[in-house]
């Protein structure tokens, strides 16, 4: 499993707890560890770059809904 896939799996395994405790914040995950939660993306990035350089690491917004797939549809009279 590559680094980001592992970090995303860690995030998913803790998603429910994070959403209940830190909705709207940003979480930083490195390897198999949740490093912390932050008020803003900038705060999370500052910590990530200071501690880990260019990465890889995962920063995810907590409670962000999974985007729905939008398909283009055209509706009009049948020909």
C-alpha positions in Angstrom: 0.0 0.0 0.0 1.5 3.4 -0.9 1.8 6.2 1.7 -1.2 8.2 0.8 -3.5 5.1 0.5 -2.3 4.1 4.0 -2.9 7.6 5.4 -6.3 7.8 3.8 -7.2 4.4 5.3 -6.2 5.7 8.7 -8.4 8.8 8.2 -11.3 6.6 7.1 -10.9 4.4 10.2 -11.1 7.4 12.4 -13.6 9.5 10.4 -16.7 8.9 12.6 -14.7 9.9 15.8 -13.1 12.9 14.1 -16.5 14.2 12.7 -18.1 13.9 16.2 -15.2 15.7 17.9 -13.7 18.1 15.3 -16.3 19.0 12.6 -15.1 21.6 10.2 -11.4 21.3 11.2 -8.5 19.9 9.3 -6.7 16.7 10.2 -3.1 15.9 9.4 -2.2 12.2 9.0 1.3 10.9 8.5 1.9 7.2 8.0 -0.4 5.4 10.5 -0.7 8.3 12.9 -3.1 11.2 13.3 -0.7 14.1 14.0 -3.3 16.6 15.0 -6.3 18.7 14.1 -6.2 22.3 13.0 -8.5 25.3 12.6 -7.5 26.0 9.0 -5.8 24.3 6.0 -2.9 26.9 6.4 -2.3 25.8 10.0 -2.2 22.1 9.0 0.1 22.9 6.1 2.5 24.9 8.3 2.8 22.0 10.8 3.1 19.4 8.0 5.9 21.2 6.1 7.8 22.1 9.3 7.7 18.4 10.5 7.7 16.4 7.3 8.9 18.7 4.5 7.3 18.1 1.2 5.5 14.9 2.2 3.8 12.8 1.5 1.1 13.3 4.1 -2.6 13.6 4.1 -4.5 16.8 5.1 -8.3 16.3 5.0 -11.2 18.5 6.0 -13.2 16.8 8.7 -16.9 16.4 7.9 -16.5 17.5 4.3 -19.3 15.6 2.5 -18.2 13.1 -0.1 -18.9 14.8 -3.5 -21.8 13.5 -5.4 -21.1 12.4 -9.0 -22.8 14.8 -11.4 -23.6 13.5 -14.8 -24.5 15.8 -17.7 -28.0 15.1 -18.8 -29.9 16.7 -21.6 -33.7 16.6 -21.5 -35.9 17.6 -24.3 -38.5 16.3 -26.8 -37.9 12.9 -28.2 -37.2 12.9 -31.9 
